[in-house]
């Protein structure tokens, strides 16, 4: 069941590649997870169960380490509703 919305902003530091190619790699990992997500200019929002979201954070950070990032800043926000939540629950009223 989808009971969690998670937004992630990742800022990996790597002297040779810069940030954007690494953010693209993080979004690729999110895409491969099969979870519903939306990419926004400053963060990506994902919906899933809490455990799947936590595992996804771990996978993204492990990949940044594999790519030899000097450091990784991750800002994470969770909205957890045990009986269920979707992005549309919060945004449908704003769609035209």
FIVOVEX-974581 format. One record per atom (N, C-alpha, C): z, y, x; residue in three letters. Coordinates in steps of 0.2 Angstrom, whole numbers, padded with zeros to 4 digits, always signed. Layout:
# residues N
ZYXAla/...
***
This chain:
# residues 96
+0000-0006+0004Unk/+0000+0000+0000Unk/+0000+0006+0004Unk/-0004+0011+0002Unk/-0004+0018+0006Unk/+0003+0021+0004Unk/+0007+0022+0008Unk/+0014+0026+0007Unk/+0015+0031+0012Unk/+0010+0032+0016Unk/+0012+0038+0021Unk/+0005+0042+0023Unk/+0006+0048+0023Unk/+0001+0052+0026Unk/+0003+0055+0033Unk/-0001+0054+0038Unk/+0001+0056+0044Unk/-0005+0061+0047Unk/-0002+0066+0050Unk/-0007+0071+0053Unk/-0005+0070+0061Unk/-0011+0070+0065Unk/-0010+0070+0072Unk/-0014+0075+0075Unk/-0011+0078+0080Unk/-0015+0083+0085Unk/-0013+0080+0091Unk/-0018+0078+0095Unk/-0017+0075+0102Unk/-0021+0080+0107Unk/-0017+0082+0112Unk/-0019+0086+0117Unk/-0019+0083+0124Unk/-0023+0078+0126Unk/-0023+0075+0132Unk/-0026+0079+0138Unk/-0022+0079+0144Unk/-0025+0083+0150Unk/-0028+0078+0155Unk/-0034+0080+0157Unk/-0038+0076+0162Unk/-0042+0081+0165Unk/-0041+0081+0172Unk/-0044+0086+0176Unk/-0052+0086+0176Unk/-0055+0080+0175Unk/-0062+0079+0176Unk/-0066+0079+0169Unk/-0063+0077+0164Unk/-0066+0077+0157Unk/-0065+0082+0152Unk/-0059+0086+0153Unk/-0057+0091+0148Unk/-0055+0087+0142Unk/-0053+0091+0137Unk/-0049+0089+0131Unk/-0054+0086+0126Unk/-0060+0089+0124Unk/-0064+0087+0119Unk/-0066+0080+0119Unk/-0069+0077+0125Unk/-0071+0070+0125Unk/-0065+0065+0123Unk/-0059+0067+0125Unk/-0054+0063+0124Unk/-0051+0063+0117Unk/-0052+0069+0114Unk/-0050+0069+0107Unk/-0056+0065+0103Unk/-0062+0065+0105Unk/-0067+0061+0102Unk/-0065+0054+0102Unk/-0063+0052+0108Unk/-0061+0045+0109Unk/-0055+0043+0104Unk/-0050+0048+0104Unk/-0045+0046+0099Unk/-0047+0046+0092Unk/-0052+0050+0090Unk/-0055+0049+0083Unk/-0058+0043+0082Unk/-0062+0040+0088Unk/-0065+0034+0087Unk/-0060+0028+0086Unk/-0054+0029+0089Unk/-0049+0024+0088Unk/-0046+0024+0081Unk/-0046+0030+0078Unk/-0044+0031+0071Unk/-0049+0028+0067Unk/-0055+0029+0068Unk/-0061+0026+0064Unk/-0061+0018+0064Unk/-0059+0016+0070Unk/-0059+0008+0071Unk/-0053+0005+0067Unk/-0048+0009+0066Unk/-0042+0006+0062Unk/-0044+0004+0055Unk/-0049+0007+0052Unk/-0050+0005+0045Unk/-0046+0009+0040Unk/-0042+0014+0043Unk/-0038+0018+0038Unk/-0042+0024+0036Unk/-0041+0026+0030Unk/-0044+0032+0028Unk/-0042+0038+0031Unk/-0046+0043+0033Unk/-0044+0048+0037Unk/-0049+0054+0036Unk/-0047+0060+0038Unk/-0051+0066+0037Unk/-0050+0070+0044Unk/-0055+0072+0047Unk/-0055+0076+0053Unk/-0055+0083+0051Unk/-0050+0087+0054Unk/-0050+0094+0053Unk/-0050+0098+0059Unk/-0051+0104+0060Unk/-0052+0108+0066Unk/-0046+0107+0071Unk/-0040+0106+0069Unk/-0035+0106+0073Unk/-0031+0100+0073Unk/-0032+0095+0068Unk/-0029+0089+0068Unk/-0033+0084+0063Unk/-0031+0078+0063Unk/-0034+0073+0059Unk/-0028+0070+0055Unk/-0030+0069+0048Unk/-0025+0067+0043Unk/-0027+0060+0041Unk/-0022+0055+0041Unk/-0023+0048+0040Unk/-0019+0046+0035Unk/-0021+0041+0030Unk/-0017+0038+0025Unk/-0017+0031+0026Unk/-0011+0028+0026Unk/-0010+0021+0027Unk/-0002+0019+0026Unk/-0001+0013+0027Unk/+0007+0012+0027Unk/+0010+0014+0033Unk/+0016+0015+0033Unk/+0020+0018+0039Unk/+0019+0014+0045Unk/+0019+0008+0045Unk/+0019+0003+0051Unk/+0012+0004+0054Unk/+0007+0004+0050Unk/+0000+0005+0053Unk/-0001+0012+0056Unk/+0002+0017+0053Unk/+0002+0023+0056Unk/+0005+0024+0063Unk/+0011+0020+0063Unk/+0015+0020+0070Unk/+0011+0016+0075Unk/+0008+0011+0073Unk/+0004+0007+0078Unk/-0002+0011+0080Unk/-0005+0015+0076Unk/-0011+0019+0078Unk/-0009+0024+0083Unk/-0003+0027+0082Unk/-0001+0032+0087Unk/+0000+0028+0094Unk/+0002+0023+0094Unk/+0003+0019+0100Unk/-0004+0017+0103Unk/-0008+0015+0099Unk/-0015+0013+0102Unk/-0018+0019+0105Unk/-0018+0025+0102Unk/-0021+0031+0104Unk/-0018+0033+0111Unk/-0011+0033+0111Unk/-0008+0035+0118Unk/-0010+0030+0123Unk/-0010+0023+0122Unk/-0012+0018+0127Unk/-0019+0019+0129Unk/-0023+0021+0125Unk/-0030+0022+0127Unk/-0030+0029+0132Unk/-0027+0034+0130Unk/-0026+0040+0134Unk/-0024+0038+0141Unk/-0019+0033+0142Unk/-0016+0031+0148Unk/-0022+0027+0152Unk/-0025+0023+0148Unk/-0031+0019+0151Unk/-0036+0024+0154Unk/-0037+0029+0151Unk/-0042+0034+0153Unk/-0039+0039+0159Unk/-0033+0037+0161Unk/-0030+0041+0167Unk/-0029+0048+0165Unk/-0026+0049+0159Unk/-0024+0056+0158Unk/-0018+0058+0162Unk/-0018+0064+0164Unk/-0012+0067+0168Unk/-0006+0067+0163Unk/-0007+0069+0157Unk/-0002+0070+0152Unk/-0005+0070+0145Unk/-0001+0069+0140Unk/-0003+0068+0133Unk/+0002+0071+0129Unk/+0000+0076+0125Unk/+0004+0079+0120Unk/+0002+0077+0113Unk/+0006+0074+0109Unk/+0005+0072+0102Unk/+0009+0076+0097Unk/+0007+0079+0093Unk/+0011+0082+0087Unk/+0009+0078+0081Unk/+0014+0075+0078Unk/+0013+0071+0073Unk/+0018+0073+0067Unk/+0015+0073+0061Unk/+0018+0074+0055Unk/+0017+0069+0050Unk/+0023+0067+0047Unk/+0023+0061+0042Unk/+0025+0064+0035Unk/+0022+0061+0030Unk/+0024+0062+0023Unk/+0024+0055+0020Unk/+0030+0053+0019Unk/+0031+0046+0017Unk/+0034+0046+0010Unk/+0031+0042+0006Unk/+0033+0041-0001Unk/+0032+0034-0003Unk/+0038+0031-0003Unk/+0038+0023-0004Unk/+0034+0021-0010Unk/+0034+0024-0015Unk/+0030+0022-0021Unk/+0023+0023-0021Unk/+0020+0027-0015Unk/+0013+0028-0014Unk/+0011+0035-0014Unk/+0006+0037-0009Unk/+0004+0043-0009Unk/-0003+0043-0006Unk/-0008+0048-0008Unk/-0014+0048-0005Unk/-0016+0056-0003Unk/-0021+0057+0001Unk/-0022+0064+0002Unk/-0025+0067-0004Unk/-0028+0064-0008Unk/-0031+0067-0015Unk/-0025+0069-0019Unk/-0019+0066-0019Unk/-0014+0068-0023Unk/-0012+0075-0021Unk/-0012+0077-0015Unk/-0010+0084-0013Unk/-0016+0089-0013Unk/-0022+0086-0013Unk/-0028+0091-0012Unk/-0033+0091-0018Unk/-0033+0087-0023Unk/-0037+0087-0028Unk/-0038+0093-0032Unk/-0032+0097-0033Unk/-0032+0103-0037Unk/-0035+0108-0033Unk/-0037+0108-0027Unk/-0040+0113-0023Unk/-0048+0112-0023Unk/-0050+0106-0025Unk/-0057+0104-0024Unk/-0061+0107-0030Unk/-0067+0110-0028Unk/-0071+0113-0034Unk/-0077+0109-0036Unk/
***
